[in-house]
């Protein structure tokens, strides 16, 4: 692969002000992620794994440190520029799916494309194709509340993939699913990874983390040696 | 390189945002409906004010046109210091005679007086007429009021106190229907009067009063004073028509100094008469219009502000409820301005819908008020233009704060907002 190094973090810290004291959530994280990796970020709640994922996904900015995403220093970019990069480069899956309740599955999948330059017809075609790929070809026009939890998470996955991102960030993607559905979702993520997509999975569940090829453990804002 | 760095991208993005806004509005129908309603009430009151002010304007123009730019109307007494009923009788027949003889530029001088609420009868039909006017020859001409049929009074009619009369269109309609009134004899109170002419339909209501000018009978002034036992030396008012209306100011000055001379007024003494011209009436009417505009304008402003707050609050509620939707859109790469634009688009769409409903409401209300005789209204394109502008303004101004709140939400907190 050409850009072997997808992401590189150097001395990333994150502090939040709460009342009159500062809480340091990340205490100097240095980490590099290569293209095609499948990483599990593990750690107890409060360890900073979600914050790290948000920084990786450009949803949050580090307080200190340098972050290179595809060789570009993103630490100093404007919000608009970050939005544009997020739109093209990053796909998210969340524990609670976050589907828009009043539009159909295919329209939910199309959402990231609506903020890109993709033409409408092409976008719809691509959304249908991906929905088909995740096994929901027969449910494209269902509303989220007409779908099961597992199906909703598949819609969310299709949405994360529609703009053809370089990095898939999954935050406890199976947290609300039973173990059988969890297995299905994890196999689907593995499949997508095998097609070449870099995946970072945030979980506190060892069994789920087992799907990843590399594990990174966080505790108290630091990467613990494994 | 942002999503909308080229005009064509911007256009496509605007179109997509518009579609998303409409979908969201439709999804939250009830809330949308209340916003529309709130805006509609504000716009309805604006519609009424615009239609009413235009109506007042048209009314003013009608009255002025009816009055004539080449005429003056002299009232006995001083209208500025006395109420209508208390005006003193100061204009005499001698004054009228002298004006006819020596007022430069004047070609017609018609003295007048009136008597209110008289019963007229014709063949068992009886009707109350709000005013009987006594005048001399030339009444129709002096008021620019052509006769539909028949003739005006002659000098002889006036000298002899002949029992002849002119009939207003409305009275003629009621008493004679489609028949011609000319040559018929009606009873005005107990006095038999032969109708010699019928005034054409004029259709203007008097200054503020509800009675129509077509609802009147005209008798020779001598007949009126003799048969109805009114003062025979003085009359109430005087109509003068001039050549060369462009010299009205000079005409009025001449008229005034001549009347002051005839009344033996010393320098410094106030006039014991009042002269009205089209200009004066216009001044008075625009004062009235200004008052109307102020009163209705404040009402409309309050209604629009109330409607705007309804809109702002419901949109706050909306962006709070839809926090996770906003957070999600940001996480998939919607820039802040796209979120801002969507909320603003939603609020402008709703306020425009409110404008449409408001105009319909306002025009219905205006029609109702016009029918009840409360207001004179005129519906023009102005109503639509003003409402559209006001609604867009409401949508932008009152939607801006909720929109900025939405755009400023940090994506992670917005996402977490749900649980």
Interface residues (C-beta under 8 A of the other chain):
Chain A: X54 X57 X59 X60 X79 X80 X81 X83 X84 X85 X86 X87 X88 X92 X94 X96 X98 X100 X101 X102 X103 X111 X112 X114 X115 X116 X117 X159 X163
Chain B: X1 X2 X3 X9 X12 X13 X16 X20 X23 X24 X26 X27 X28 X324 X325 X327 X328 X329 X330 X331 X332 X333 X334 X335 X336 X337 X338 X410 X411 X412 X415 X418 X419
